[in-house]
Amino acid sequence: MITALTLTDFRSYASATLPIEAGSVVLHGPNGAGKTNLLEALSLFTPGKGLRGATAPEMGRREPGEATGRAWAVAAILTGEDDEVRLGTGVQTPGAARRIVRIDGETAQPGRLLDHLRPVWATPEQDRLFSDARAERLKFFDRLVFAADPSHAAAVSAYEKALRERLRLLVDGAEGREADPLWLDALEIRLGEAGAAAAAARAAALTTLQAAIDTRNDRPFPQADLGLTGEAEALAAAGSDEAAIAAVIRDGMARSRPRDAAAGRSLYGPHRSDLTALHREKNRPAAEGSSGEQKALVLNLILAQIARLADQKAAPILLLDEAPAHLDTARRAALFDEIEALGLQAFMTGTEADLFAPLRGRAQFVQVADGRFG
């Protein structure tokens, strides 16, 4: 578990260290105090851009008049039964685009962070996840897939890179510059291979997440029947192998060339898939539910994700920004009980400490104000 966190020139923090006791941590204080910044720092102990999706230059602290964010660093100490591990990430020069990762002082690939931590988070932006843009739902789901299957990120990245290159060629052709058909063929082969791998990972993750949801029907959170729209994912769920799925994607991309060139965007492929959810008790789409209902569905999905990660080498940590918002008293208390029952280390934020009253004596309460810990 994390036993210390240090921030240097990160967001609103000039220099701060938080010693962390066993169990959960409640971060309370007014809006703008720096609570979410601390969660974002913790979310960087995994590959990717963290819970805000920000770039590395955006994370550096700025004084008035400074045009570029400063070099910044985030460091954590993980203490286990027999050892201690030090994780660090940040940039060494102001405005640097790529962050460095260090494990016990040695530079490491970002993927190595998953050997030690698996952060999972929920933010207020997800309170209407099922009624917001499709792309945001797919990004959310891909993060869940990636947490248990790190190779999924590489497949999605390869797919997106080939997709951008293909679209550039198609747009050039539409503007009178001839697109090389052989290069388009090669890109669509790559899209088929990477897209098939991504679709297979999504279908497998959906099965395990649904099983985890169905296993626990005593939670006071609404249960969801999950689904994935998308031809490639449907084929994977039906048992097609990746070679067959890749051929379908490749052929579909080839047929879609004229339409994509005219539209200036890619209208076919696994990037157009969507995560769906049916509120089981009410038998209606989650998108039709209130913010509170959608948040409760998302929380149950995240708890299912935690269960899915239970057999991983690295322990999951739970980051909940404004967790009490839109939850009634009973569900709020049940969420806290569930976190404790799962043995999770959770970091939760809220403006009022009283919202976390059921955790008194069971969690560490930290007041945050102006980038400092009280």
N, C-alpha and C positions, 0 to 999 in steps of 0.2 A: 504494500500500500504506500501511497505518497505520504511522506512525513515532513517534507519541507518544500516550499515553492519560493523561488526568488525571481523577481522581475527587475530588469535594468533598462531604463529608457524605453519601456514598452507601453504604448498608448498613453494613459494618464499617469503612469508610474515612473518617477525618476529613479528611485531605488527602494525596493521594499522586499522584505522576507517574511513569509508566513509560516511559522511552525505549526504543524498539523497533528492533532491528536488522533487516536484511533476512532474509527466510525465516520459518521457523516459530518459535513461542515455546512452551516447556515451563514450566508453572507447577507447582511441586512444593512440598509441605509437608503438615503434619498436617491431619486433619479439623478443620473450623471455622476454618482460617487465613484464609479469604477468597478462595480460588481461584475457586470458582463465582461469587462476587459479581462478580469481574472479567469473567468470561464473560458474565454477565447484563448488565453495563454495555455490553459490545460488542454484545450482541444488541439493544440499544435503538436502534442506528443503522439501524432499519427501522421502519415503522409497526407498531403493535400493542403488546402488553404484554411482549414479550421472552420469554426461554426459560423463565422460571418462571411466566409468566402472572400476574404480580403487578400490583396497582394502584399508581399513582404514590405515594400516601401510605405504602404499605408499604415503599418503597425508601429513604425518608429515614432517616438515622442517628438513633438514640435513645440518650441518656444515661440512666442509672438514674433513675427518677422522672418521665421525660418521657412523657406520654401520646400525643403526636403526633410523627411523624417530622419531622425538620428539612427545610427547603428544601435541595434537592440539585442537583448538576450533574455531568454526564459530558461530557468534551470529547475530541476526537481530531483529530490532524493527519494528513492524507493527502498523501503526496508522490508525484507522478508524474514523468514524464520532463521535462515542461515547466512544471508548475505545482504549487501547493500549495493544498489546500482545508482549511478548518477547520470541523468539525462539532461541534455542541453540542446537548444536550438536558437537560431537568430541570424543576424547579418553583421558582418564585420565592418562594412563601409556604408555611409549614408546613401539611401536610394538603391542599394543592391537588390536585384530582382529575385535572386535565388537564396533561400535560407540554408544554412549549414546545420547539420545534425552531428552531435557528439554523444558517445556513450562511454562513460568512464574515461573521459578525456580524449578518446580516439575518434577521429572523424569516421562517420558511418553513413551508409545509404539510408534514406528516410524510411524505407521498408523495414529496416531492422528495429525501428521503434515498436513494431507490432509484436516483437518477441517479449516485450515488457509491459505494454499497456494497450488497452483497446477502448479508447474513449467513445462513449455513446451520448448524444445530446438531444435535448428538445428545447426549442426557443419559441418565443411568442409568435414568430413568423409562421410557425407550423400549426397555430391554433385553427386555421382554416385551410389546412393542407389539402383536403379533399375537394374543396371548391375553388382553389387557386389554380394557377397555370399548370398545365400538364407537365411541362419541362421541369418544374420545381419538384413535383411528386416523383418523377423518374430519378432526378438527382438525389432526392432523399432516399429512395429505395436502393439505388446503386451504392450509397454509402453503407447501408445495412448489409448488402451483399459483400462489399469489400472488407468489412470488419472481420468477417470469418474466412474470406477467400481473397487474400491480397492479390492474386493473379488477375482478379476481375478488373482492378484499376488499370492494369497494363493493357488488357483487352479493350476496355472502353477508350483509353487514351489513343491506342493504335487506330481504332475505328474512327474516332473524331478527327485525327490527323489526316487519314486517307479521305474522309468525307470533305474536309476543307479543300484539299488538293483537287479532288474530282470536281467540286463545284466551281473552283476557279477556272479550270479548263473549260467547263461547260459555258460559263459566263463569257469567257474570252471568245468561244465559238459563236455565241449569240451576237457578239459585237463585231463579228466579221473576221476575227482571228481564228484560223482553223485549229480545232482541237485534235490532238494526236489520238486516233482511235486505239492504237496499241497501248498507249499510256493509260487511257481510260480503262481498257481491258485489265491491265495490271492492277490499277487502283481498285477496281471492282472485285478482283480476286482477293485482294487484301481486306476489303470491306466484308466480303463473305466470310473469310476465316475469322477475323476479329469479331464480327457481329454474331457469328454462330457461337463462339466461345462466351461472349457476353450474355446472349440469350439463354444458353444452357445454364450458366451460373445463376441468372435471375430465376429461372424456373425451379432450380434445386433449392434456392434460398426461400422462395415462396412456399414450397412444400414444408420445409422445416419450421418456418415461422407460423404457418397455419396450424401445424401440429402442436407447437408450443402454446398457441392461443387456446386451442381446443382442450389441451391437457388440464388447464386451470380455468374452470368455469365458476369458481367461487369468489373471484375477484369482483369488487363492486364497480368494475368498469365495464362498459358495453363491449361485447365481443364483435369482431368483424369477420366476415367471410371475404377473404382477399382474392384478387384476380389480377391477371396481367393481360392487357390487350396487346396485340402484336402477333403477326404471322409467325415470326421466328420463335417467339416464346411458346406459342401454341404447339408448334412442331416439337420443341424440346420437351414440353410437358407430356406429349403423346408418345415420346420414346424415340423420336428420330435422332440419328447420330449427327455429330457436328458436320461431317462431310456433306450429308444431304441438306442440312439447314444452310450451309455455306453456298451450295449450288442454287438454292431458292433465292437467297439474298442477292447473289451475283446476277441471276437472270432478271430479278425484279429491278435491280439498279439499271441494267442495260435497257430494259423497256422504258424506264422512267427518264431517260436522258433528255428527250425533247421537252417534256413537261417541266423538268427541273431547270433546264436552260432558260425556258420562257419565264418561269416564276422567279428565278434568281435565288432559289433555296431548294434544299433536298426534301422532297415530299414523300419519299419511300425509305423504309429501313428501320432497324431496331431502335434508332434514336427517336422514332415517332411512337414508341410503345408507351403505355400508361399503366399506373397502379390504380386499381379500383378497390373499393371496399363497400360492403353491404352491412349496415347496422342490423345485426341478426335479430335482436329482440323486436325491433320495430319494422323489420323487413322493408327497409327503404335505403336508397343510396346514402352513404355517409355525407356526400356533398350537400344533401338537403338538411343536414343537421345544424344545430346552433354551434357557435364557437365552443361552448362548453362541452357539447357532445363530441365534436370533432377532436377537441383536446383530449378528452377521456379515451377516445379510440386510439389516438396517437400514443398516449401513455401506455395503453395496454399492448400496443404493437412494440413499443420500446422495451417493455418488461419481457415480452416474448423474445426479443432480440438478446436481452441479457441471458435468458435461459439458454438460448442457442449458443451463446459464447461460453457457457459454463465449463465446457470440457476443453477450452483452449488453454494453451500454456500461459498466456498473458491474461491477467485478470481485467475484466471490464471495469471502467469507472463511469459513473453516471453524472452528467452535467445538466442541470435543470434550471433554465433561466426563467424567472418569474413563475415558478412552479404552481403557487397557489391560485394564480389568476384563473378565473372562469371555473374553478372547482368548488363544489359545495363542501361544507364542513366534513361530512361523512367520507366523501371521496378523498379529501385532503388527508385526513387521518389514516385512511386505508392505504394511501400511497406511501406515507411514512412507515407504516407497519410493514408493507411489502418490501421496502428498501432494506429495513432492518432484518426481515426474515431471510432475504436473499444474501445477507452478509456483504452487501455492496458498500463500497466507499462512494458516497454521493456528495456533490457540491451543488447547493441550491441557493438561489438568490430571491430576495423579496424586499419590498420597501419597508415593511413592518415586521419586527421580530415576533409580534403576537400571532401572526399567521402560522408560525411554526411551533406554537405552544405545545402540541403533543410531543415534540422532540426535546423538550427541556429535560436535561439529565441524560439524554441519549445521544446528543450531538454537540459539536463545538459551535458556539455562536460567536461570530466575528462581525463587529461593526466596521463598515467601510465608509470613509469620508475623504474626499479630495485626494484619491490615490493613496490613502494610508489606511492601515488597519488599527482599529481601536481595541 
